[in-house]
Amino acid sequence: MENHLLQILVPGVGLISGLIATYVSLQNRALLAEVRRELAELENRLIEKINGTYVRRSECSLREELVQERLNSLVDEMKNRNAAGR
């Protein structure tokens, strides 16, 4: 009788421990996926903040050229007004 009980108990304990290990593994995967998703969202927010705060070098050059062109056109306009006024 004891031998029969052990033959049932040992595989039962193995089955239960296997199910518990599977459950814990699935929980770890779900937690890891959630952490990865939150990390990706944080990374995207950080990149958006950096891109909104800092201007790229090419954008600075373009802005500088446009400002210089606008200033030159204003200077020319003022020269033309002064010449026409005389």
C-alpha positions as CSV (number, residue, x, y, z in Angstrom):
1,M,0.0,0.0,0.0
2,E,2.8,2.4,0.9
3,N,4.6,1.5,-2.4
4,H,1.4,2.3,-4.4
5,L,0.9,5.6,-2.5
6,L,4.5,6.6,-3.3
7,Q,4.0,5.7,-6.9
8,I,1.2,8.2,-7.1
9,L,2.6,10.9,-4.8
10,V,6.0,11.3,-6.5
11,P,4.7,12.0,-10.0
12,G,2.0,14.2,-8.5
13,V,4.6,16.3,-6.7
14,G,6.6,16.5,-10.0
15,L,3.5,17.5,-11.9
16,I,2.6,20.2,-9.4
17,S,6.1,21.6,-9.2
18,G,6.2,21.6,-13.0
19,L,2.9,23.5,-13.2
20,I,4.1,26.0,-10.6
21,A,7.4,26.5,-12.5
22,T,5.4,27.1,-15.7
23,Y,3.1,29.6,-14.0
24,V,6.1,31.5,-12.6
25,S,7.8,31.5,-15.9
26,L,4.7,33.0,-17.6
27,Q,4.4,35.6,-14.9
28,N,8.1,36.6,-15.4
29,R,7.6,36.8,-19.2
30,A,4.5,39.0,-18.7
31,L,6.4,41.2,-16.3
32,L,9.4,41.5,-18.6
33,A,7.1,42.4,-21.5
34,E,5.5,45.1,-19.4
35,V,8.8,46.5,-18.3
36,R,10.1,46.5,-21.9
37,R,6.9,48.4,-23.1
38,E,7.3,51.0,-20.3
39,L,11.0,51.4,-21.1
40,A,10.2,51.9,-24.8
41,E,7.6,54.5,-23.9
42,L,10.0,56.3,-21.6
43,E,12.7,56.2,-24.3
44,N,10.2,57.7,-26.9
45,R,9.2,60.5,-24.5
46,L,12.9,61.3,-23.8
47,I,13.7,61.4,-27.5
48,E,10.8,63.7,-28.1
49,K,11.9,66.0,-25.3
50,I,15.5,66.1,-26.6
51,N,14.3,66.7,-30.2
52,G,12.0,69.5,-29.0
53,T,14.7,71.1,-26.9
54,Y,17.8,70.9,-29.0
55,V,18.0,72.0,-32.6
56,R,20.1,70.1,-35.1
57,R,23.1,71.7,-36.6
58,S,21.6,71.7,-40.2
59,E,18.5,73.4,-38.8
60,C,20.6,76.1,-37.2
61,S,22.5,76.7,-40.4
62,L,19.3,77.0,-42.3
63,R,17.7,79.4,-39.8
64,E,20.9,81.5,-39.8
65,E,20.8,81.7,-43.6
66,L,17.1,82.7,-43.6
67,V,17.7,85.4,-41.0
68,Q,20.7,86.8,-42.9
69,E,18.6,86.9,-46.1
70,R,15.8,88.6,-44.3
71,L,18.2,91.2,-42.9
72,N,19.7,91.8,-46.3
73,S,16.3,92.3,-47.8
74,L,15.4,94.8,-45.1
75,V,18.6,96.7,-45.6
76,D,18.0,96.8,-49.4
77,E,14.4,98.0,-48.8
78,M,15.6,100.7,-46.5
79,K,18.2,101.9,-49.0
80,N,15.5,102.0,-51.7
81,R,13.2,104.0,-49.5
82,N,15.9,106.5,-48.6
83,A,16.9,106.8,-52.3
84,A,13.3,107.3,-53.4
85,G,12.7,109.9,-50.7
86,R,15.4,112.2,-51.9
